[in-house]
Structure formats: C-alpha cells, structure tokens
Amino acid sequence: MADLYLKALHSERKSLWATCRLKGLAKDTPERRRIAELDDAIAAQEARQKGRGGLEP
C-alpha cells in the first residue's frame, strides 16, 4: 500500500514538473511550491519505509 502512495507522489511530482518546464513557470508559483511539498512528502515516506526495512505492517 505504501508503495502505491509513493508511486502516486512521484507521478504527481513528475507531471507538475513537466508542466512547469513547458510553461517556464517561475520558482514562486503554486505549482513549484507543490513540487517542494511533494519532495518533502516523498522523503518522509522513503524514510518511513527504510525505518521498517521496507516491509508492510
């Protein structure tokens, strides 16, 4: 289940990043701020998985 959540986070980030590059959006736009939030969420989720040894509960 956690892998699906992580995959969804990566997918949303990839999509937003492509949009930002295509439109040439500046750093302080809502899309770029969301990418930063997703980066934090991805890092937290990966840390949780490493803490458990990558196993599901």
C-alpha positions in Angstrom: 0.0 0.0 0.0 2.8 2.4 0.9 4.4 1.7 -2.5 1.3 2.8 -4.3 1.2 6.0 -2.2 4.9 6.7 -3.0 4.3 6.0 -6.7 1.4 8.4 -6.7 3.5 11.1 -5.1 6.3 10.6 -7.7 3.7 10.6 -10.5 2.2 13.9 -9.4 5.6 15.5 -9.0 6.7 14.4 -12.5 3.5 15.8 -14.0 3.8 19.1 -12.2 7.5 19.4 -13.1 6.7 18.8 -16.8 4.0 21.5 -16.7 6.4 23.9 -15.0 9.1 23.3 -17.6 6.7 23.6 -20.5 5.2 26.8 -19.3 8.5 28.2 -18.0 7.0 28.9 -14.6 9.0 30.9 -12.0 10.1 29.5 -8.7 7.4 31.1 -6.5 4.3 29.8 -8.3 1.8 27.4 -6.7 2.9 24.6 -8.9 6.6 24.9 -7.9 5.6 25.2 -4.2 3.6 22.0 -4.6 6.6 20.3 -6.0 8.6 21.3 -2.9 5.8 19.9 -0.7 5.8 16.6 -2.7 9.6 16.4 -2.3 9.2 16.6 1.5 6.4 14.0 1.4 8.4 11.7 -0.7 11.5 12.0 1.5 9.4 11.3 4.6 7.7 8.3 3.1 11.0 6.8 1.9 12.4 7.4 5.4 9.4 5.6 7.0 10.0 2.6 4.6 13.7 2.4 5.4 12.9 2.5 9.1 10.7 -0.5 8.7 13.1 -2.3 6.5 10.7 -1.6 3.6 8.2 -4.1 4.9 4.4 -3.6 5.0 2.9 -3.8 8.5 
